Amino acid sequence: MIFLYWIEVALYVCFLINIIYLLFFAVASLFDRKQQQTVSSGHHKRIAILIPAYKEDRVIMECVDSCMQQEYPLDKYDVVVISDRMEEQTNKMLSALPVKLVEVFFKNSTKAKALNYAMEQIGDAYDIAVVLDADNIIYPDFLQKINNVFSDSKVQIVQAHRMAKNLNTNLSVLDAASEEINNSIFRLGHANVGLSAALIGSGMAFGYALFKSIMLTIDAVGGFDRALELSLIKEGKRIYYLPEVDVLDEKVQNHANFSNQRRRWLSAQIHYLGRFIGDVPAALLKGNWDFCDKVFQQMSIPRILLLGMTFVISLFLSFVAGGLAIKWWILFVVLIVALLLAIPSSLFSKQLVVALFELPYSFLLMLRNLFRLKGANKKFIHTSHGVENKK
């Protein structure tokens, strides 16, 4: 019994740390602190929009069209589509447009390989690299806003505000809410307290020379954004967040894609924790709190698992040890409050309430993924795109 008691105490402390962390940054995101300003700049930097596209025939043309509609001098930016295993017809359509089409043929495809190869081909005549996913859509003023931010010489890395392109299924609504929770806690909340925002993997921009050089060190199969983020922050770089610069991103619409995507994320989290945790002592000595914070994030319990497990433990203890259950139910309520604070009011709707009924099954899928991680970070796990009709 004493052994079980100390297991319960250890679990509670672990969950408490995770939940207080979320609550702190959720509250921090509510403060109206001005982020990096997009002051209009008359000088137009040369921009390369890099779009890795692996079997993305269904969505690539919409993404490219949004890039071609920019209110930015045409001679100051190039749209670079990195076509990996797309159909010949798609490549022909792209070739007929004023874009740079880079075709790649890798035995084992990765985003890092595609980006590195493309930058070898297009050369160094750029000031800024913008990375988009093939399912992204940007607004006509996107490049001008990015250019304005980079007029500040200290800015080398920015993450735009990625938001849902589709809310056509219950799962996509949940995924949209999850994305905005991440934006509030790991980007806006962090930026408001003076820490680096988290990268997402798309809708991000870098000083071109910095990006090209750091990418040569990235060999990620999964979790490209985690590897990039940790590598940059380890070197003392700051990631700025642009909450007013929107990028539309397709949200997962079915459980198969959800499970594959989260399995990839979970595997990458564990992999990069092991890879970078040994650098924490040196970071502490240097006072690189940004890096220590990012490594802690790799140690954190994924949110849906945290939510489901806190509820299950609270419920279980209610039947076997009512006195112990009280503090767990309090912890569960605190977690709910933290998540609600992080969701923007625009997403609160009847549709979101209905979508919440997907949570138990999503929790079970994530629980199953804990036993399906072997080899997950050694092969590319693709999430297919294309908005489905609502059933």
Backbone torsions as a table, in degrees:
resi	resn	phi	psi	omega
1	MET	NA	-39.0	178.3
2	ILE	-62.6	-38.6	179.3
3	PHE	-61.7	-45.5	179.3
4	LEU	-64.5	-36.1	178.1
5	TYR	-60.7	-46.2	-178.4
6	TRP	-71.4	-28.8	173.5
7	ILE	-64.2	-43.8	178.6
8	GLU	-62.7	-41.3	178.6
9	VAL	-63.1	-44.7	-179.2
10	ALA	-63.4	-42.6	177.8
11	LEU	-62.6	-42.7	-178.0
12	TYR	-63.2	-45.0	179.7
13	VAL	-62.3	-42.7	179.3
14	CYS	-61.4	-48.0	179.9
15	PHE	-66.7	-38.1	179.5
16	LEU	-60.4	-45.7	179.9
17	ILE	-60.5	-45.6	179.7
18	ASN	-61.3	-43.3	-175.2
19	ILE	-74.4	-40.2	177.0
20	ILE	-63.1	-37.3	176.6
21	TYR	-58.4	-48.1	179.4
22	LEU	-63.1	-42.6	-178.8
23	LEU	-64.2	-42.9	-178.6
24	PHE	-58.6	-48.4	-176.6
25	PHE	-77.8	-25.1	173.8
26	ALA	-65.1	-43.7	177.4
27	VAL	-65.8	-41.6	179.8
28	ALA	-60.6	-30.6	-178.8
29	SER	-71.2	-15.6	-177.3
30	LEU	-81.1	-18.0	-178.0
31	PHE	-77.4	137.7	-175.1
32	ASP	-86.0	69.1	176.6
33	ARG	-95.1	131.7	-177.4
34	LYS	-67.8	130.7	176.8
35	GLN	-86.9	-169.2	179.3
36	GLN	-57.3	124.5	-173.8
37	GLN	-80.5	143.5	176.6
38	THR	-100.4	69.8	178.4
39	VAL	-72.4	132.2	-175.2
40	SER	-57.8	132.5	179.6
41	SER	-119.2	132.7	178.5
42	GLY	-82.3	-15.3	179.6
43	HIS	-90.9	122.5	-177.4
44	HIS	-99.4	114.3	178.3
45	LYS	-77.2	157.5	177.1
46	ARG	-80.1	126.0	-174.1
47	ILE	-122.3	135.1	171.1
48	ALA	-109.2	120.1	174.2
49	ILE	-93.3	111.4	-175.9
50	LEU	-100.2	123.2	-176.2
51	ILE	-126.2	92.1	173.5
52	PRO	-66.8	131.3	-175.5
53	ALA	-135.3	98.1	178.7
54	TYR	-99.6	108.9	-179.7
55	LYS	52.5	44.7	-175.3
56	GLU	-108.7	39.1	-177.0
57	ASP	-59.8	-31.1	-174.4
58	ARG	-74.2	-23.5	-171.6
59	VAL	-122.7	-14.6	-169.4
60	ILE	-63.6	-36.8	-175.7
61	MET	-66.9	-37.0	178.0
62	GLU	-65.0	-40.4	177.8
63	CYS	-63.6	-48.4	-179.0
64	VAL	-61.7	-40.3	179.4
65	ASP	-59.7	-41.9	179.1
66	SER	-65.6	-32.4	178.4
67	CYS	-71.5	-32.4	-178.6
68	MET	-79.9	-11.5	-178.9
69	GLN	-95.9	18.9	-175.7
70	GLN	-72.3	141.3	175.0
71	GLU	-85.6	64.7	-173.9
72	TYR	-147.0	142.6	-177.5
73	PRO	-52.5	127.8	-175.1
74	LEU	-60.7	-30.4	-178.5
75	ASP	-83.5	2.9	-177.9
76	LYS	-108.8	2.6	176.3
77	TYR	-149.8	151.0	176.8
78	ASP	-125.0	139.1	173.1
79	VAL	-96.1	118.2	-176.1
80	VAL	-113.9	108.4	178.3
81	VAL	-96.9	124.2	-179.2
82	ILE	-102.3	97.1	-172.6
83	SER	-85.9	116.1	179.8
84	ASP	-121.1	106.0	177.5
85	ARG	62.9	31.8	171.7
86	MET	-87.8	161.1	-175.2
87	GLU	-69.0	152.6	-178.7
88	GLU	-59.0	-38.7	-179.5
89	GLN	-62.7	-40.0	178.1
90	THR	-63.6	-44.3	179.9
91	ASN	-63.8	-35.8	177.5
92	LYS	-65.4	-41.6	178.5
93	MET	-63.3	-41.3	178.7
94	LEU	-67.4	-37.4	-179.9
95	SER	-64.3	-25.9	-179.6
96	ALA	-81.2	-6.5	-179.3
97	LEU	-100.9	160.2	176.9
98	PRO	-75.9	61.2	176.8
99	VAL	-127.5	160.7	173.6
100	LYS	-93.2	114.1	179.5
101	LEU	-99.0	120.0	178.1
102	VAL	-115.0	112.2	179.4
103	GLU	-92.2	133.0	179.8
104	VAL	-123.0	151.1	-178.8
105	PHE	-137.4	89.9	179.9
106	PHE	-106.5	141.4	174.3
107	LYS	-63.7	-42.3	176.1
108	ASN	-123.6	103.1	-173.8
109	SER	-76.4	141.0	170.2
110	THR	-144.4	157.8	178.7
111	LYS	-65.1	-39.1	-179.4
112	ALA	-63.0	-44.7	178.6
113	LYS	-60.4	-44.1	-178.2
114	ALA	-61.9	-45.5	-179.0
115	LEU	-66.6	-43.3	179.6
116	ASN	-62.5	-43.2	-180.0
117	TYR	-64.5	-42.9	-179.2
118	ALA	-62.1	-42.7	-179.0
119	MET	-68.1	-29.3	172.9
120	GLU	-62.5	-38.6	-175.5
121	GLN	-76.1	-36.7	-173.1
122	ILE	-90.0	-11.8	176.7
123	GLY	83.5	-163.5	-170.2
124	ASP	-116.1	17.5	-174.5
125	ALA	-84.1	41.9	-178.2
126	TYR	-134.6	152.9	176.4
127	ASP	-100.3	-30.7	-174.4
128	ILE	-133.6	138.6	171.1
129	ALA	-110.7	123.9	173.9
130	VAL	-106.6	130.5	179.6
131	VAL	-111.4	123.1	175.9
132	LEU	-121.4	157.0	167.2
133	ASP	-90.4	159.0	-175.8
134	ALA	-66.4	-19.2	179.1
135	ASP	-93.7	3.0	-179.4
136	ASN	-80.7	155.1	171.0
137	ILE	-132.7	134.5	177.4
138	ILE	-116.0	152.1	179.8
139	TYR	-81.6	159.3	-174.9
140	PRO	-57.5	-25.2	-178.3
141	ASP	-94.4	7.6	-173.9
142	PHE	-59.6	-53.7	-176.0
143	LEU	-64.4	-36.4	179.4
144	GLN	-64.6	-39.3	178.5
145	LYS	-66.9	-39.8	177.2
146	ILE	-63.8	-43.5	178.7
147	ASN	-60.5	-42.4	-180.0
148	ASN	-60.4	-43.4	-178.8
149	VAL	-64.6	-40.1	-177.8
150	PHE	-76.3	-0.9	173.1
151	SER	-70.2	-19.1	173.8
152	ASP	-83.1	117.7	-172.2
153	SER	-62.9	-22.9	-178.1
154	LYS	-80.4	-13.3	-179.1
155	VAL	-85.1	121.3	177.9
156	GLN	-123.0	-20.6	-177.1
157	ILE	-141.6	129.3	175.4
158	VAL	-135.4	147.5	172.9
159	GLN	-116.7	123.4	178.0
160	ALA	-79.8	172.5	-179.7
161	HIS	-85.4	103.0	178.7
162	ARG	-86.7	131.5	-176.5
163	MET	-138.5	167.9	-172.0
164	ALA	-68.7	134.4	172.6
165	LYS	-88.0	-27.5	-174.9
166	ASN	-136.9	143.2	174.1
167	LEU	-132.4	48.4	-170.2
168	ASN	-92.1	-10.2	175.7
169	THR	-136.6	163.6	178.3
170	ASN	-59.4	-38.6	-178.8
171	LEU	-68.2	-36.5	178.5
172	SER	-67.6	-32.2	176.1
173	VAL	-66.2	-43.9	177.0
174	LEU	-62.6	-41.9	179.9
175	ASP	-65.0	-37.1	177.0
176	ALA	-63.7	-42.4	178.1
177	ALA	-64.2	-41.1	178.6
178	SER	-62.1	-41.9	178.5
179	GLU	-60.8	-43.1	-178.8
180	GLU	-71.1	-31.9	173.9
181	ILE	-62.8	-43.8	176.4
182	ASN	-60.7	-42.3	178.8
183	ASN	-60.5	-42.9	-178.2
184	SER	-69.0	-48.6	-172.1
185	ILE	-81.4	-50.1	-171.1
186	PHE	-93.0	-6.8	178.2
187	ARG	-121.1	-69.8	-176.6
188	LEU	-64.5	-46.2	179.4
189	GLY	-60.5	-43.3	178.4
190	HIS	-65.6	-44.6	179.8
191	ALA	-61.4	-36.8	-178.3
192	ASN	-66.8	-24.0	178.5
193	VAL	-103.4	11.1	173.6
194	GLY	89.7	13.5	177.1
195	LEU	-102.0	167.0	177.8
196	SER	-71.3	144.6	171.9
197	ALA	-75.9	161.6	177.5
198	ALA	-86.4	144.1	172.0
199	LEU	-79.9	154.1	-179.2
200	ILE	-109.9	-26.4	-177.1
201	GLY	116.1	-18.2	174.4
202	SER	-152.0	168.9	-175.8
203	GLY	65.3	32.6	-179.1
204	MET	-125.7	155.0	-177.5
205	ALA	-137.7	147.9	-175.0
206	PHE	-139.6	153.9	163.4
207	GLY	-57.5	130.1	-169.3
208	TYR	-60.2	-46.6	-178.0
209	ALA	-62.2	-41.5	178.2
210	LEU	-62.1	-46.6	-177.3
211	PHE	-63.9	-44.1	-178.5
212	LYS	-63.3	-40.0	-177.5
213	SER	-72.4	-42.0	-178.3
214	ILE	-70.9	-31.4	-179.5
215	MET	-65.4	-26.7	178.3
216	LEU	-64.7	-18.7	179.7
217	THR	-96.1	-5.0	-175.5
218	ILE	-96.4	117.8	178.8
219	ASP	-119.6	27.4	-174.2
220	ALA	-64.2	138.2	170.0
221	VAL	-91.6	-52.5	171.2
222	GLY	-118.3	160.2	178.2
223	GLY	68.8	37.3	178.8
224	PHE	-52.1	-42.6	-177.5
225	ASP	-68.4	-35.2	177.9
226	ARG	-65.4	-45.9	-179.9
227	ALA	-61.6	-43.2	-179.4
228	LEU	-64.9	-46.8	-178.8
229	GLU	-60.9	-49.8	-178.6
230	LEU	-64.6	-38.7	179.3
231	SER	-64.9	-42.8	-179.3
232	LEU	-67.2	-46.1	-176.7
233	ILE	-71.2	-31.8	174.4
234	LYS	-58.6	-33.5	178.6
235	GLU	-84.3	5.9	176.4
236	GLY	85.9	15.0	179.5
237	LYS	-81.0	150.9	-180.0
238	ARG	-107.6	134.1	177.6
239	ILE	-104.9	118.0	-179.9
240	TYR	-91.3	153.9	179.9
241	TYR	-116.1	137.2	-179.2
242	LEU	-117.0	84.3	-175.3
243	PRO	-66.7	-17.3	-178.7
244	GLU	-98.0	1.6	179.7
245	VAL	-108.5	103.7	-169.7
246	ASP	-92.2	144.8	171.1
247	VAL	-131.8	125.3	178.8
248	LEU	-83.4	135.4	-175.8
249	ASP	-135.1	136.4	-178.7
250	GLU	-72.4	131.6	179.1
251	LYS	-94.8	150.6	-178.3
252	VAL	-63.2	143.3	-172.0
253	GLN	-117.4	-9.8	-179.5
254	ASN	-142.4	164.0	-174.1
255	HIS	-68.9	-29.9	179.4
256	ALA	-63.6	-47.9	178.9
257	ASN	-67.6	-37.7	177.8
258	PHE	-59.3	-48.1	-177.4
259	SER	-63.3	-43.9	179.6
260	ASN	-63.9	-44.6	-178.4
261	GLN	-63.6	-47.7	-178.5
262	ARG	-69.3	-32.5	175.7
263	ARG	-62.2	-42.1	177.9
264	ARG	-63.3	-44.1	-179.4
265	TRP	-64.6	-44.4	-178.1
266	LEU	-64.5	-42.8	178.4
267	SER	-62.4	-43.6	-180.0
268	ALA	-64.3	-39.2	179.5
269	GLN	-59.3	-46.8	-179.3
270	ILE	-68.4	-41.2	-178.8
271	HIS	-61.1	-47.0	-175.4
272	TYR	-79.9	-19.4	169.4
273	LEU	-63.3	-48.0	178.6
274	GLY	-62.9	-34.1	-176.1
275	ARG	-75.5	-33.3	-172.3
276	PHE	-110.5	-10.1	-174.9
277	ILE	-64.4	-28.1	178.8
278	GLY	-67.9	-13.8	179.9
279	ASP	-89.6	-3.5	-176.5
280	VAL	-64.4	-46.0	-179.9
281	PRO	-55.3	-43.8	178.7
282	ALA	-64.6	-37.9	179.2
283	ALA	-65.9	-38.2	177.7
284	LEU	-63.1	-42.8	179.3
285	LEU	-63.5	-33.9	179.6
286	LYS	-84.1	-9.3	-175.9
287	GLY	73.9	27.4	179.8
288	ASN	-86.7	76.9	-176.2
289	TRP	-68.2	-29.2	176.0
290	ASP	-54.7	-48.8	-177.7
291	PHE	-66.0	-43.0	179.6
292	CYS	-61.2	-39.3	178.0
293	ASP	-63.4	-42.8	-179.3
294	LYS	-66.9	-36.1	177.0
295	VAL	-67.7	-38.4	176.4
296	PHE	-59.8	-38.5	178.0
297	GLN	-60.5	-34.3	177.6
298	GLN	-68.8	-25.5	179.4
299	MET	-83.8	-16.5	-172.6
300	SER	-69.8	151.5	176.9
301	ILE	-74.6	127.5	176.8
302	PRO	-51.0	141.6	-167.2
303	ARG	-59.8	-42.8	-177.7
304	ILE	-68.6	-33.0	174.6
305	LEU	-69.9	-39.7	178.5
306	LEU	-61.4	-44.3	-179.3
307	LEU	-64.7	-49.7	-177.2
308	GLY	-67.3	-42.4	-177.6
309	MET	-70.4	-36.3	177.2
310	THR	-63.1	-41.6	178.5
311	PHE	-65.2	-46.3	-177.8
312	VAL	-63.3	-44.0	179.4
313	ILE	-64.7	-41.8	179.0
314	SER	-61.1	-44.9	-179.0
315	LEU	-65.3	-44.1	-179.6
316	PHE	-61.4	-47.0	-178.7
317	LEU	-67.4	-26.1	177.1
318	SER	-61.0	-30.0	-179.1
319	PHE	-90.7	-29.9	-173.9
320	VAL	-108.6	-22.2	-179.0
321	ALA	-156.5	77.5	-173.4
322	GLY	-53.7	-35.9	-179.5
323	GLY	-64.1	-39.7	179.0
324	LEU	-71.6	-27.1	-174.6
325	ALA	-67.3	-28.3	-174.0
326	ILE	-57.6	-47.5	-177.1
327	LYS	-69.2	-27.6	176.7
328	TRP	-71.2	-39.8	177.3
329	TRP	-65.8	-35.7	175.7
330	ILE	-62.6	-43.0	178.8
331	LEU	-62.5	-40.5	178.9
332	PHE	-62.6	-42.4	178.7
333	VAL	-64.3	-42.2	178.1
334	VAL	-60.3	-40.7	178.1
335	LEU	-63.1	-44.0	178.3
336	ILE	-60.2	-43.7	179.4
337	VAL	-60.8	-45.0	-179.8
338	ALA	-59.5	-43.5	-178.5
339	LEU	-69.2	-39.5	178.7
340	LEU	-65.0	-38.7	178.0
341	LEU	-63.0	-29.4	-175.1
342	ALA	-86.4	-10.2	-179.8
343	ILE	-91.9	125.4	179.0
344	PRO	-65.1	148.3	-176.6
345	SER	-58.9	-27.2	-178.6
346	SER	-62.8	-21.0	-178.9
347	LEU	-93.8	-10.2	179.0
348	PHE	-74.3	116.0	-176.3
349	SER	-160.9	170.7	175.1
350	LYS	-60.9	-34.8	179.6
351	GLN	-60.8	-40.0	178.6
352	LEU	-67.7	-40.4	179.4
353	VAL	-60.6	-45.1	178.6
354	VAL	-63.1	-40.3	-177.4
355	ALA	-65.0	-26.3	-179.0
356	LEU	-61.0	-21.6	178.5
357	PHE	-69.7	-10.6	175.4
358	GLU	-80.8	-13.6	-173.8
359	LEU	-60.5	-45.7	-178.7
360	PRO	-57.9	-43.9	-179.4
361	TYR	-69.0	-37.7	177.7
362	SER	-63.1	-38.6	176.3
363	PHE	-61.9	-43.3	179.1
364	LEU	-64.3	-37.7	177.1
365	LEU	-63.9	-41.1	178.6
366	MET	-67.4	-37.6	177.8
367	LEU	-62.5	-41.8	177.7
368	ARG	-64.2	-36.2	-179.3
369	ASN	-62.0	-25.7	177.9
370	LEU	-60.5	-24.0	-178.9
371	PHE	-104.0	9.3	-178.2
372	ARG	-125.5	29.4	-174.5
373	LEU	-90.0	-16.6	-177.2
374	LYS	-59.6	121.7	177.8
375	GLY	78.0	-2.1	-175.5
376	ALA	-66.1	-26.5	-179.4
377	ASN	-95.8	8.5	179.9
378	LYS	-107.4	-5.3	177.8
379	LYS	-137.7	151.5	-177.4
380	PHE	-76.8	120.4	178.5
381	ILE	-103.9	108.8	-173.6
382	HIS	-88.1	137.4	171.6
383	THR	-104.9	116.0	-177.5
384	SER	-71.1	150.9	-177.7
385	HIS	-124.0	163.9	-177.4
386	GLY	128.2	120.2	-175.2
387	VAL	-68.3	128.2	-179.5
388	GLU	-90.2	156.6	173.6
389	ASN	-71.3	138.7	-179.8
390	LYS	-70.0	131.8	-179.8
391	LYS	-97.2	NA	NA
